[in-house]
Amino acid sequence: MSDSRRKANPVPGGAPPSSPSSEASYDRRRLHQWLAGEARADGVARRDVLRLVAAAGLAAAVPAGPAGLAAPAAWAGTSATAAPAPGIVKPLPPERFTVRGTNAETRFESLAATGHTTPVSHFFVRNHTTTPRLDADTWALRIWGDGLTGGPREFTLDDLKRLPSASRTAFVECAGNGRGFFATQQGQEVSGTAWTLGAIGVARWGGVRLADVLRAAGLSRRAVDVMPRGLDADYITADGTDLGRVRRPLPLAKALDDVILAYEMNGEPLPPDHGYPLRLLAPSWVGIASIKWLGDIEVSAGPLYSPWNTDFYRLYGDAYPPQGSAPLTRQTLKSAFELPWNAPFSTGTRHRLTGRAWSGAGAIARVDVSTDAGTTWHRARLHDTPRRATWTRWSLPWRPTTPGPTTLLARATDTTGRVQPETTPHNTQGYLFDAVVRHAVTVGD
C-alpha cells in the first residue's frame, strides 16, 4: 500500500499544541465525518472492509455457547499444552501462557507469584503478524507530514535518549480482553481471539515523551492527528486484502498528554516481542493505540484514518448505530482472580483469595468479592496505592464451609464511581467486556 494517507476535511488552523481540542470533541467530529461518508480506511472502502471484520482479532469466531459457568479454554485445561506461536520469539511455557494463533495469553493464576509489575517472562503477546527482528544500530524513527513546520525528521535511538527521559507504570491491554466471556457467560457470538482475562500486563515503561519528540521535529500549530506505524509485516487478510502495516491515529490532545515513546521495559531494553527498539505507549487506552516496533509517525493537519480506527476497534451491534460507535479510546473496568478455573478448595481451611483490578478511567476505589455466586459480598483489602492506568492488587480471606461447586465473583469500583455491571452490551467484535466474571471453583471435604 502507498505511504500516502487519505485525509477527510482537513481543519485549517487546527487546535494549537498549547491548547489541544479535547479527545471527546475530536472523536465526535471524526464520527460525524464517518457518518457523512467522508472517511475511508486508507484506500480500503468500508463496504469492502466490513466483510473483514471477523479478522479484527486475527482468529476464528468465538462460537456462541450457553450462558452459565462453562469454563473458558484457558482455565478449563483444554489448552493446557502450549504450542509454539508463529512469530513469537520468547519462550511460552504452558504454565504461564495459552497460545492463541499468533498471540499468547497470560494465565492469570501465574501472576500470583509476581509483584505489581508483570515480568517480561509473563507478559502477554498480541501480534497481528510476526515479531520483526530489528537492528537498533541501523534503525531510525521518521517523523513526517503536513502537521510539521518543516520537512521530515529522523531520530536515531541515541537521538531520542539525549532528550529528557520519562517513565510510566501502566497497563497495556488488548481491547478484546475478556472476549471469550461473551460466549461462555452471555451466550453471544462474537468474532476475534477468545481471550479470557490474560491479555493485559503492567510494566514500568521508560523512554521519552512523545510531546518532546514532536516539538523537536517542528510541530505546527495546525497539527490535529498523529499516526504511529509499526515495522511488522503488512497484515494481509484471509481473502488476500493487504491492509498494510499496523497503524492507528491519535488525537493531538492525547499525544501531548501522557504518551511516551518507550525503549525500556521494567528497566531493561524492550524485548523483541514487546516492541524493540521503540514502541509507543498510550496509557489507559486500548492496546491497539500502543503501536510496537515504531518506524514512522505521520503528523497531520487533518484527521487521519486507517482500518484500525474505521472498521476495527469500534463497536458494532444492535446497541450501537449502524455505522458503529466512535473509535475506541479508553479501556474499561475489570477485576480478575489469580486462580485457575475450577480451582480446588478445602472446607474448614482458611484460604487467601487474591486478584487484580484496573480501569482506564480512574484509579480503583474498592473491590467487593462474593464467594456464594453473588448472595453476599465482602470488601477486599487493597494492596497498592490506587493509580490510574495501572492495576491494584487485592485479597480476601475465605474459609469455605459447604462442599461442592460454587462461584466466586469480584466486582471493582473506580474513582469515577463506575461499578462493574452484571452483563456487557453485546458488540459483534467482542470488545471492552467489563461484566463481573463468574469464576467457578470446587470446595471439597
C-alpha positions as CSV (number, residue, x, y, z in Angstrom):
1,M,0.0,0.0,0.0
2,S,1.1,3.6,-0.5
3,D,2.6,5.6,2.3
4,S,0.2,8.4,1.5
5,R,-2.8,8.9,3.8
6,R,-6.3,10.0,2.8
7,K,-7.5,12.9,4.9
8,A,-11.1,13.9,5.4
9,N,-11.9,17.6,5.7
10,P,-8.6,19.0,7.0
11,V,-9.1,21.5,9.7
12,P,-7.3,24.7,8.7
13,G,-5.7,26.4,11.7
14,G,-6.4,23.3,13.9
15,A,-6.0,23.4,17.6
16,P,-2.6,24.7,18.7
17,P,-0.3,22.4,20.7
18,S,-0.7,24.7,23.7
19,S,-4.5,24.3,23.7
20,P,-5.4,21.0,22.1
21,S,-9.0,20.2,21.5
22,S,-10.5,17.6,23.8
23,E,-10.5,13.9,22.9
24,A,-14.3,13.8,23.2
25,S,-14.9,16.7,20.8
26,Y,-12.3,15.3,18.4
27,D,-14.0,11.9,18.3
28,R,-17.4,13.5,17.8
29,R,-16.0,15.4,14.8
30,R,-14.4,12.2,13.4
31,L,-17.6,10.2,13.9
32,H,-19.6,12.9,12.1
33,Q,-17.2,12.7,9.2
34,W,-17.6,9.0,9.2
35,L,-21.4,9.1,9.2
36,A,-21.2,11.6,6.4
37,G,-19.3,9.2,4.3
38,E,-16.1,11.3,4.2
39,A,-13.8,8.7,5.8
40,R,-12.1,5.8,4.1
41,A,-9.8,3.2,5.6
42,D,-6.6,4.2,3.8
43,G,-7.8,3.3,0.4
44,V,-10.0,0.4,1.5
45,A,-13.6,1.3,1.3
46,R,-15.8,0.4,4.2
47,R,-18.1,-1.7,2.1
48,D,-15.1,-3.8,1.2
49,V,-13.7,-4.0,4.8
50,L,-17.0,-4.9,6.5
51,R,-16.6,-8.5,5.4
52,L,-13.2,-8.5,7.0
53,V,-14.5,-7.5,10.5
54,A,-14.1,-11.1,11.8
55,A,-10.3,-10.7,11.2
56,A,-10.0,-7.9,13.7
57,G,-8.9,-10.4,16.3
58,L,-6.9,-12.5,13.8
59,A,-8.7,-15.7,14.9
60,A,-11.8,-17.7,14.2
61,A,-15.1,-16.5,15.5
62,V,-15.9,-17.3,19.1
63,P,-18.8,-19.8,18.9
64,A,-22.0,-18.9,20.8
65,G,-22.4,-21.0,23.9
66,P,-24.9,-21.4,26.6
67,A,-24.9,-18.8,29.4
68,G,-23.6,-20.0,32.7
69,L,-20.4,-21.4,34.0
70,A,-18.8,-23.1,31.0
71,A,-15.1,-23.0,31.7
72,P,-13.1,-20.8,29.3
73,A,-10.5,-22.9,27.5
74,A,-7.5,-21.2,29.1
75,W,-8.7,-22.1,32.5
76,A,-10.5,-25.4,31.9
77,G,-7.3,-27.1,30.8
78,T,-8.3,-27.7,27.2
79,S,-5.3,-25.7,26.0
80,A,-3.0,-26.8,28.8
81,T,-0.1,-27.7,26.5
82,A,1.3,-24.6,24.9
83,A,2.2,-25.0,21.2
84,P,4.7,-22.7,19.5
85,A,3.1,-19.5,18.5
86,P,4.0,-18.4,14.9
87,G,6.4,-15.4,15.0
88,I,6.8,-15.1,18.8
89,V,10.4,-15.0,20.0
90,K,10.3,-15.6,23.7
91,P,9.6,-18.9,25.4
92,L,5.9,-19.7,26.1
93,P,5.8,-22.3,28.9
94,P,2.3,-23.7,29.3
95,E,2.1,-22.9,33.0
96,R,2.3,-19.2,32.0
97,F,0.7,-18.9,28.6
98,T,-2.1,-20.1,26.4
99,V,-1.2,-19.8,22.8
100,R,-4.0,-18.3,20.6
101,G,-2.9,-18.2,17.0
102,T,-0.2,-15.5,16.6
103,N,-0.9,-14.4,20.2
104,A,0.0,-15.7,23.7
105,E,-2.4,-15.0,26.6
106,T,-1.0,-14.9,30.2
107,R,-2.5,-17.4,32.6
108,F,-3.8,-15.1,35.3
109,E,-3.0,-17.6,38.0
110,S,0.7,-17.3,37.1
111,L,0.7,-13.7,38.3
112,A,0.1,-14.7,41.9
113,A,3.8,-15.2,42.3
114,T,4.8,-11.8,40.7
115,G,4.8,-8.3,42.1
116,H,2.9,-5.2,40.9
117,T,4.6,-5.1,37.5
118,T,4.5,-8.0,35.1
119,P,7.8,-9.7,34.3
120,V,8.6,-10.0,30.6
121,S,8.5,-13.8,31.2
122,H,4.8,-13.5,32.0
123,F,3.7,-10.6,29.7
124,F,1.1,-11.4,27.1
125,V,1.9,-11.0,23.4
126,R,-0.5,-9.6,20.8
127,N,0.8,-9.8,17.3
128,H,-1.0,-9.1,14.1
129,T,1.7,-10.9,12.1
130,T,5.1,-11.9,13.5
131,T,7.7,-10.3,15.7
132,P,10.2,-8.5,13.5
133,R,13.9,-8.7,14.3
134,L,15.3,-5.2,14.0
135,D,18.8,-3.8,14.4
136,A,18.8,-0.6,16.6
137,D,22.1,0.4,15.1
138,T,20.6,0.9,11.6
139,W,17.1,1.8,12.8
140,A,15.7,5.4,12.8
141,L,12.3,6.9,13.5
142,R,10.9,9.1,10.8
143,I,8.5,12.0,11.7
144,W,6.8,13.5,8.7
145,G,3.6,15.1,7.5
146,D,1.8,18.4,6.9
147,G,1.4,19.0,10.6
148,L,5.1,19.9,10.9
149,T,6.6,23.3,10.2
150,G,9.5,21.9,8.1
151,G,10.3,18.7,6.3
152,P,10.6,15.1,7.6
153,R,12.9,14.5,10.5
154,E,14.7,11.3,11.6
155,F,15.7,10.3,15.1
156,T,18.1,7.5,15.9
157,L,17.8,5.7,19.3
158,D,20.7,7.8,20.6
159,D,19.0,11.0,19.5
160,L,15.9,10.0,21.5
161,K,18.0,9.1,24.5
162,R,19.5,12.6,24.5
163,L,16.0,14.1,25.1
164,P,14.7,14.3,28.7
165,S,13.7,10.8,29.9
166,A,10.3,9.9,31.1
167,S,8.7,6.8,32.6
168,R,5.2,5.5,33.2
169,T,3.9,2.5,35.1
170,A,0.9,1.5,33.0
171,F,-1.0,-1.4,31.7
172,V,-1.2,-2.5,28.0
173,E,-4.5,-4.3,27.4
174,C,-6.0,-5.7,24.3
175,A,-9.4,-4.2,23.5
176,G,-10.7,-7.8,23.2
177,N,-9.5,-8.9,26.7
178,G,-12.4,-10.9,28.2
179,R,-13.9,-11.5,24.8
180,G,-14.5,-15.2,25.5
181,F,-17.0,-14.4,28.2
182,F,-19.5,-13.0,25.7
183,A,-19.9,-16.7,24.7
184,T,-19.4,-18.5,27.9
185,Q,-21.3,-16.2,30.2
186,Q,-23.7,-14.4,27.9
187,G,-24.3,-16.9,25.2
188,Q,-23.5,-14.4,22.4
189,E,-21.4,-14.9,19.3
190,V,-18.6,-12.6,18.6
191,S,-15.5,-12.6,16.3
192,G,-11.9,-12.5,17.2
193,T,-9.4,-14.1,19.6
194,A,-11.2,-15.7,22.5
195,W,-9.2,-14.1,25.3
196,T,-10.2,-14.7,28.9
197,L,-8.7,-12.0,31.1
198,G,-4.9,-12.5,30.4
199,A,-4.5,-10.1,27.5
200,I,-3.1,-7.5,29.9
201,G,0.2,-6.7,31.6
202,V,1.6,-3.8,33.6
203,A,5.2,-2.6,33.2
204,R,7.4,0.3,34.1
205,W,8.0,1.8,30.7
206,G,11.0,4.1,30.2
207,G,11.6,6.4,27.2
208,V,10.8,9.9,26.1
209,R,7.6,11.9,26.0
210,L,6.0,11.9,22.5
211,A,5.3,15.7,23.1
212,D,9.0,16.4,23.3
213,V,9.8,14.4,20.2
214,L,7.1,16.1,18.2
215,R,8.2,19.6,19.3
216,A,11.8,18.7,18.4
217,A,10.5,17.6,15.0
218,G,8.8,21.0,14.4
219,L,5.2,20.5,15.5
220,S,2.9,23.0,13.8
221,R,0.0,24.8,15.4
222,R,-2.1,23.3,12.6
223,A,-1.5,19.7,13.8
224,V,-4.6,17.7,14.6
225,D,-3.6,14.0,14.5
226,V,-0.5,11.8,14.7
227,M,-0.3,8.3,13.2
228,P,2.3,5.9,14.5
229,R,3.1,2.9,12.3
230,G,4.9,-0.3,13.1
231,L,7.6,-2.1,11.2
232,D,6.0,-5.5,11.4
233,A,4.9,-7.1,8.1
234,D,1.8,-5.9,6.3
235,Y,-1.4,-7.5,7.6
236,I,-3.0,-9.5,4.8
237,T,-6.5,-10.8,5.4
238,A,-7.6,-14.4,4.7
239,D,-9.0,-13.3,1.3
240,G,-5.8,-11.5,0.3
241,T,-6.6,-7.9,1.1
242,D,-3.5,-6.1,2.1
243,L,-4.3,-3.6,4.9
244,G,-0.7,-2.5,5.2
245,R,1.3,-2.2,8.4
246,V,-0.5,-1.7,11.7
247,R,-1.1,1.9,12.4
248,R,-3.8,3.9,14.3
249,P,-4.1,7.7,14.7
250,L,-4.1,9.5,18.0
251,P,-5.7,13.0,18.6
252,L,-3.1,15.6,19.4
253,A,-4.7,16.0,22.8
254,K,-3.7,12.5,23.8
255,A,-0.3,12.6,22.0
256,L,0.7,15.7,24.0
257,D,-0.6,14.4,27.3
258,D,0.8,11.2,28.8
259,V,2.1,9.3,25.7
260,I,5.7,8.2,25.7
261,L,8.0,6.5,23.2
262,A,9.4,3.7,25.2
263,Y,12.7,2.0,24.7
264,E,12.8,0.2,28.1
265,M,10.5,-2.2,29.9
266,N,11.0,-2.8,33.6
267,G,14.4,-1.2,33.5
268,E,15.8,-3.2,30.5
269,P,15.8,-2.6,26.7
270,L,12.5,-3.6,25.1
271,P,12.4,-7.3,24.2
272,P,11.6,-8.1,20.6
273,D,8.0,-9.3,21.2
274,H,7.2,-6.1,23.1
275,G,8.4,-3.6,20.5
276,Y,12.2,-3.4,20.3
277,P,13.8,-1.0,19.7
278,L,10.9,1.5,20.2
279,R,7.2,1.4,20.9
280,L,4.5,3.9,21.7
281,L,2.7,3.7,25.0
282,A,-0.7,5.3,25.3
283,P,-1.7,4.8,29.0
284,S,-5.3,3.8,29.7
285,W,-6.2,3.4,26.0
286,V,-6.9,0.2,24.2
287,G,-3.8,-1.8,23.3
288,I,-4.0,-1.1,19.6
289,A,-3.1,2.5,20.3
290,S,0.3,1.4,21.7
291,I,2.0,0.6,18.4
292,K,5.0,-1.7,18.7
293,W,8.2,-1.6,16.5
294,L,7.8,2.1,15.6
295,G,9.1,3.0,12.2
296,D,7.4,6.3,11.4
297,I,4.9,8.8,12.8
298,E,2.8,11.0,10.5
299,V,1.8,14.4,11.9
300,S,-1.3,15.7,10.1
301,A,-3.2,19.0,9.8
302,G,-6.4,17.0,9.3
303,P,-8.0,13.8,10.8
304,L,-6.3,10.5,9.8
305,Y,-7.8,7.1,9.2
306,S,-6.7,3.5,9.0
307,P,-8.6,0.2,9.1
308,W,-7.7,0.0,12.8
309,N,-9.9,3.0,13.6
310,T,-12.6,3.0,10.9
311,D,-13.6,-0.7,10.7
312,F,-11.8,-2.4,13.6
313,Y,-11.8,-1.1,17.1
314,R,-15.3,0.4,17.0
315,L,-18.5,-1.1,18.5
316,Y,-21.0,-2.7,16.1
317,G,-24.2,-4.4,17.0
318,D,-27.8,-3.9,18.0
319,A,-26.9,-1.5,20.8
320,Y,-24.9,0.8,18.5
321,P,-25.5,2.9,15.4
322,P,-25.5,1.0,12.1
323,Q,-22.2,2.8,11.2
324,G,-20.6,1.8,14.5
325,S,-19.5,3.7,17.6
326,A,-16.8,6.3,17.7
327,P,-13.3,4.8,17.6
328,L,-12.4,3.1,20.9
329,T,-10.1,5.1,23.2
330,R,-10.1,4.4,27.0
331,Q,-10.1,0.9,28.3
332,T,-12.9,-0.3,30.6
333,L,-13.2,-1.6,34.2
334,K,-12.2,-5.2,35.2
335,S,-11.2,-7.4,38.0
336,A,-9.8,-10.9,38.0
337,F,-8.9,-13.7,40.4
338,E,-5.4,-15.1,40.4
339,L,-6.8,-18.6,40.2
340,P,-7.2,-21.4,37.6
341,W,-10.7,-22.2,36.6
342,N,-12.3,-24.8,38.8
343,A,-9.6,-24.4,41.4
344,P,-10.0,-26.8,44.4
345,F,-10.5,-25.6,48.0
346,S,-10.9,-27.5,51.3
347,T,-13.7,-26.9,53.8
348,G,-12.7,-25.7,57.2
349,T,-9.4,-24.3,55.9
350,R,-8.6,-20.6,55.8
351,H,-7.7,-19.6,52.2
352,R,-6.5,-16.3,50.8
353,L,-8.1,-15.2,47.6
354,T,-6.1,-12.8,45.6
355,G,-6.6,-10.8,42.4
356,R,-6.1,-7.6,40.5
357,A,-8.5,-4.8,39.3
358,W,-7.9,-2.0,36.9
359,S,-9.7,0.8,35.0
360,G,-8.9,3.0,32.1
361,A,-11.0,5.9,33.5
362,G,-9.7,6.2,37.1
363,A,-8.0,4.5,40.0
364,I,-9.5,1.5,41.7
365,A,-11.6,2.7,44.7
366,R,-12.7,-0.7,46.0
367,V,-13.2,-4.4,45.2
368,D,-16.0,-6.5,46.5
369,V,-15.9,-10.2,46.5
370,S,-18.6,-12.8,46.7
371,T,-17.9,-16.5,47.5
372,D,-21.5,-17.6,47.1
373,A,-22.4,-16.6,43.5
374,G,-23.5,-13.1,44.5
375,T,-25.7,-13.7,47.5
376,T,-23.3,-11.9,49.9
377,W,-20.4,-9.5,49.3
378,H,-17.3,-8.7,51.3
379,R,-14.9,-5.8,50.8
380,A,-11.4,-6.9,49.7
381,R,-8.2,-5.4,51.0
382,L,-6.3,-3.3,48.5
383,H,-2.5,-3.8,48.5
384,D,-1.3,-1.0,46.2
385,T,-1.9,2.7,46.2
386,P,-4.6,3.0,43.6
387,R,-3.5,4.9,40.5
388,R,-5.0,5.5,37.1
389,A,-3.6,3.5,34.1
390,T,-2.3,0.6,36.3
391,W,-3.9,-2.2,38.4
392,T,-4.4,-2.6,42.1
393,R,-3.8,-6.0,43.8
394,W,-6.4,-7.1,46.3
395,S,-7.0,-10.0,48.7
396,L,-9.7,-11.5,50.9
397,P,-9.6,-14.4,53.4
398,W,-12.1,-17.2,52.9
399,R,-12.9,-20.2,55.0
400,P,-15.5,-22.3,53.0
401,T,-17.9,-24.5,55.0
402,T,-20.0,-26.2,52.4
403,P,-18.5,-28.7,49.9
404,G,-19.5,-28.7,46.3
405,P,-19.2,-26.3,43.3
406,T,-19.5,-22.6,43.9
407,T,-18.9,-19.4,42.0
408,L,-16.5,-16.6,43.0
409,L,-17.2,-13.0,41.9
410,A,-15.0,-9.9,42.1
411,R,-16.6,-6.5,41.4
412,A,-14.5,-3.4,41.1
413,T,-15.4,0.2,41.5
414,D,-13.2,3.0,40.3
415,T,-12.8,6.6,41.4
416,T,-15.2,7.9,38.7
417,G,-18.0,5.9,40.5
418,R,-18.3,3.3,37.8
419,V,-19.0,-0.2,39.0
420,Q,-18.6,-3.4,37.0
421,P,-22.0,-4.5,35.7
422,E,-23.6,-7.9,35.6
423,T,-23.6,-8.0,31.8
424,T,-21.8,-6.2,29.0
425,P,-23.9,-4.9,26.0
426,H,-23.1,-7.2,23.0
427,N,-20.9,-5.9,20.2
428,T,-20.0,-8.1,17.2
429,Q,-16.3,-7.9,17.6
430,G,-16.3,-8.6,21.3
431,Y,-14.5,-5.5,22.6
432,L,-14.5,-4.0,26.1
433,F,-16.0,-6.8,28.1
434,D,-16.4,-5.4,31.6
435,A,-19.0,-7.6,33.3
436,V,-18.3,-9.3,36.6
437,V,-16.7,-12.7,35.7
438,R,-18.3,-15.8,37.2
439,H,-15.3,-17.8,38.3
440,A,-16.1,-21.4,39.0
441,V,-14.3,-23.3,41.9
442,T,-14.9,-26.5,43.7
443,V,-14.9,-27.0,47.5
444,G,-14.1,-30.4,48.8
445,D,-14.2,-32.1,52.3
